Structure formats: C-alpha cells, structure tokens
C-alpha cells in the first residue's frame, strides 16, 4: 500500500465497484489513445490495460511512477510529470482519472479545451462536479459552468462518499463524463467576458463589466435582448455569446 503524500493531494480510490463503472464509461474506440491522469496505486490502470488501446499514464509522484513501470512494464507508457503542464497527445485520446482536488479544475479545463480529446471521465470533488452541470440561477452556476459548456457536454455518472478513498477526504466526490461539444462562438474574448461578469457574483452585469463605457454596454445588452438589471448568474451561454458579439461590434464602430 502506498503512503499518501499531502503535497500532491493523494486520496487513493478503494471502491472496486466505482472502478468498474469508471472504466466502462471510457468506451475507447479503435486506435484512440487512453490517457490516465494521476494513476496513483494503479487501481484504474489494472483495468484499463485490458483494453487493446495504447495506454499512457501521467503520474507526478516519482515513487509511484516507478512502481507503475515495474508493475505494468511496456503495457503502460508511464510519464512522471505534472498533468497541468505536460504536453497533451497530438492524436485522438480519451482521458480518465481520479484527479487530485487541488488541481482537478485546471486539468479538466486544459483537457476539454485541447484539440484531440474524445471523452473525459474524471473523479472530482462533488462541489466542482455540481458546477459543471448547473443551470442559470443555480447556486453552483458560474464561470466554470460556462467554460465547460463552451467545449463539452457534461453529466454526473455517480457520487461517492469519503469512505471510498484512502485516506478519507473531508468531502464527497463525483465522477463526471464529458464529451466534446465545442461551440462555434468559443473564443478567448468570450471567456474573458464571462470571467469579468462573475467577478462579483451578486453585482449586476453593468457593474462588473467595467472595461466598456456604461452607456455603450447598456446599448449592447439591449441589442442582445438582455435586461439592464441582469446578473451574470441569470444568463445562459448563448446570451453571453450574443452580448460578446454585440460588444465586439460596438468596439469596431
């Protein structure tokens, strides 16, 4: 049994039933690479190697990476690196992993914004998973919800209690399945607009979007069909996209 290291937020999955459901949800197609992120002790890895697909495992802990190499040999390409930085595959791949809570969000965002991913099955903190599937006006609805919608469709596969892990985390976890759904209007400008809109969650949109003269912003909102008193948490992704388009047209005039 590996000794968990706090510096990397290690909570090893012990629920074998959950392992089976996670692996089944990957559904790799022929010639697709499987990328496991944070394999840890290899509880998912030992099931993933049953697929005929090539398997890459990215593990930040050098001790665990060496153990995985010894255990699986050439069946798994073990990369001892940080998944928030290591290059993502230049070919079609499916990502899977029990992501450390402290880096789960940046890893997820990085994967779904990449070019070649075909599905991601990630274990996350339940609170984060709720944000991915939230609706306008939900408490969990926010920047991460909309960022995810720009690139993917998300659904929660299952929820797990702390007892499914060692050591036991203080929070519940959830497995999320994400499939590519990149919107044609996805852009850095739209992402910046959404981020600014949620800067102060309870403020009105006009009080958060201060990089544009107020009257010009109000005019753009009117053209986009958005109420002048609206807050970011009330707007759908499509409404943000319309507002972004109107703001850009206003700037071009």
C-alpha positions in Angstrom: 0.0 0.0 0.0 1.4 3.4 -1.0 1.8 6.1 1.6 -0.4 9.1 0.6 1.5 12.4 0.2 -0.3 15.6 1.1 1.7 17.7 -1.2 0.0 16.1 -4.2 -3.4 15.7 -2.6 -3.4 12.0 -2.9 -6.6 10.1 -2.0 -6.5 6.6 -3.4 -9.7 5.0 -4.7 -10.7 1.9 -2.8 -14.2 1.3 -4.2 -13.9 -1.5 -6.7 -17.5 -1.1 -7.9 -16.7 2.5 -8.8 -13.5 1.4 -10.6 -15.6 -0.8 -12.9 -18.1 1.9 -13.7 -15.4 4.4 -14.4 -13.5 2.1 -16.8 -16.7 1.1 -18.6 -17.6 4.8 -19.2 -14.3 5.4 -21.1 -15.6 3.4 -24.1 -12.4 3.8 -26.2 -12.6 3.4 -30.0 -10.0 1.6 -32.1 -6.8 3.5 -32.5 -7.6 6.0 -29.7 -5.0 6.5 -27.0 -6.2 6.2 -23.4 -4.6 8.8 -21.1 -4.9 8.1 -17.4 -4.2 11.1 -15.2 -3.0 10.5 -11.6 -2.9 6.7 -11.7 -1.6 6.5 -8.1 -1.5 2.9 -7.0 -2.9 1.7 -10.3 -6.4 0.5 -9.4 -7.8 2.0 -12.6 -4.7 1.2 -14.6 -5.0 -2.6 -13.9 -8.5 -2.5 -15.6 -7.6 0.0 -18.3 -4.8 -2.3 -19.6 -7.5 -4.8 -20.5 -8.4 -2.6 -23.4 -6.5 -3.2 -26.6 -5.7 0.5 -26.9 -2.4 2.1 -26.1 -2.3 3.4 -22.6 -0.4 6.4 -21.2 -0.3 7.2 -17.5 0.7 10.6 -16.2 1.9 10.4 -12.6 3.5 13.4 -10.7 4.9 11.2 -7.8 8.2 9.7 -8.9 8.0 6.9 -6.4 4.5 5.8 -7.7 5.6 6.3 -11.3 8.5 3.9 -10.8 6.2 1.3 -9.1 3.8 1.6 -12.0 6.6 1.0 -14.5 7.7 -2.1 -12.6 4.2 -3.5 -12.3 3.0 -2.9 -15.8 6.1 -2.9 -17.9 5.7 -2.0 -21.6 1.9 -2.3 -21.4 1.8 1.3 -20.0 3.7 4.3 -21.0 4.3 5.9 -17.6 5.1 9.6 -17.7 6.5 11.1 -14.5 5.3 14.7 -14.9 2.7 17.3 -13.8 -0.6 16.9 -15.7 -1.2 20.6 -15.6 1.9 21.2 -17.8 2.8 18.0 -19.7 2.0 18.1 -23.4 -1.3 16.5 -24.4 -1.3 13.9 -27.1 -1.2 15.1 -30.8 -3.6 12.2 -31.7 -7.2 11.3 -30.6 -7.3 10.3 -27.0 -9.7 9.6 -24.1 -8.8 10.9 -20.6 -9.6 9.2 -17.4 -8.5 9.7 -13.8 -9.1 10.3 -10.1 -8.0 13.9 -10.1 -6.4 15.5 -7.0 -8.8 18.0 -5.6 -6.2 20.8 -5.7 -5.6 20.6 -9.4 -8.7 19.0 -10.7 -10.2 22.1 -12.2 -7.2 23.3 -14.2 -6.6 19.8 -15.6 -10.2 19.5 -16.7 -10.2 22.9 -18.3 -6.9 22.1 -20.1 -8.2 18.8 -21.5 -11.6 20.0 -22.8 -10.0 23.0 -24.5 -7.5 20.8 -26.3 -7.9 19.6 -29.8 -7.7 15.8 -29.8 -9.7 14.6 -26.8 -12.7 12.4 -27.5 -14.1 11.8 -24.0 -13.0 12.5 -20.4 -14.1 10.5 -17.3 -12.9 12.4 -14.2 -13.3 11.9 -10.5 -13.7 15.4 -8.9 -14.9 17.0 -5.7 -18.7 16.8 -5.7 -18.9 20.6 -5.4 -16.9 21.0 -8.6 -18.9 18.4 -10.4 -22.1 20.3 -9.5 -20.7 23.4 -11.1 -20.2 21.6 -14.4 -23.8 20.6 -14.7 -25.5 23.7 -13.1 -28.3 25.7 -14.7 -28.8 29.5 -14.7 -29.8 30.8 -11.2 -28.5 27.6 -9.5 -26.1 28.3 -6.6 -23.4 26.3 -8.3 -23.8 28.1 -11.7 -20.8 30.3 -12.6 -17.7 30.7 -14.7 -16.7 27.0 -14.6 -20.2 26.0 -15.8 -20.0 28.2 -18.8 -16.3 27.5 -19.6 -17.2 23.8 -19.7 -20.3 24.4 -21.9 -18.1 26.2 -24.4 -16.2 22.9 -25.1 -18.2 20.0 -23.7 -21.4 18.3 -22.6 -21.1 17.1 -19.0 -23.1 14.6 -16.9 -22.6 13.1 -13.5 -22.1 9.4 -13.6 -22.1 8.7 -9.8 -21.4 10.2 -6.4 -19.0 8.7 -3.9 -18.8 9.1 -0.1 -15.5 9.7 1.7 -15.2 6.0 2.7 -14.5 5.1 -0.9 -11.0 6.5 -0.6 -7.8 6.2 1.5 -7.2 8.5 3.3 -10.8 9.6 3.6 -11.3 13.1 2.2 -13.5 15.6 4.1 -15.8 16.0 1.1 -17.9 13.9 -1.2 -16.7 13.1 -4.7 -18.4 12.6 -8.1 -17.4 11.0 -11.4 -18.2 13.3 -14.4 -18.4 12.2 -18.0 -17.5 14.9 -20.6 -17.9 14.7 -24.3 -16.7 17.2 -26.9 -19.2 19.9 -27.9 -17.0 22.9 -28.9 -19.3 25.8 -29.6 -18.7 27.7 -32.9 -18.6 31.0 -30.9 -16.0 29.9 -28.4 -13.2 32.5 -28.2 -10.8 34.0 -25.7 -12.8 37.2 -25.8 -15.9 35.4 -24.7 -14.1 33.6 -21.9 -12.7 37.0 -20.7 -16.2 38.5 -20.8 -17.7 35.6 -18.7 -14.8 35.8 -16.2 -15.3 39.5 -15.8 -19.1 39.1 -15.5 -18.7 36.8 -12.4 -16.0 38.9 -10.7 -18.5 39.9 -8.1 -21.3 37.3 -8.3 -24.1 39.4 -6.7 -23.4 42.5 -8.6 -25.3 43.5 -11.7 -23.6 42.8 -15.1 -23.2 46.5 -15.8 -21.2 46.9 -12.5 -18.9 44.0 -13.3 -18.2 44.8 -17.0 -16.2 48.0 -16.4 -13.9 47.8 -19.3 -16.5 49.3 -21.6 -18.4 52.7 -21.1 -21.6 52.1 -19.3 -23.9 53.6 -21.9 -22.2 51.5 -24.7 -22.6 48.4 -22.6 -26.2 49.0 -21.9 -26.8 49.6 -25.6 -25.1 46.3 -26.4 -27.2 44.5 -23.7 -30.4 45.9 -25.2 -29.4 44.7 -28.7 -28.6 41.3 -27.3 -32.0 41.1 -25.6 -30.6 41.2 -22.0 -32.2 43.1 -19.2 -30.2 46.1 -18.0 -30.5 44.8 -14.4 -29.4 41.3 -15.1 -26.7 39.5 -13.1 -24.3 37.0 -14.6 -25.8 34.1 -12.8 -29.1 34.7 -14.8 -27.6 34.5 -18.3 -27.2 31.4 -20.4 -24.1 30.7 -22.5 -26.0 31.7 -25.7 -26.9 35.1 -24.1 -23.3 35.7 -23.2 -22.3 34.8 -26.8 -24.8 37.4 -28.1 -23.6 40.0 -25.7 -20.0 39.3 -26.7 -20.8 39.7 -30.3 -22.6 43.0 -29.7 -19.8 44.3 -27.6 -17.3 43.5 -30.3 -19.4 45.2 -32.9 -19.7 48.2 -30.7 -15.9 48.3 -30.3 -15.4 48.0 -34.1 -17.6 51.0 -34.8 
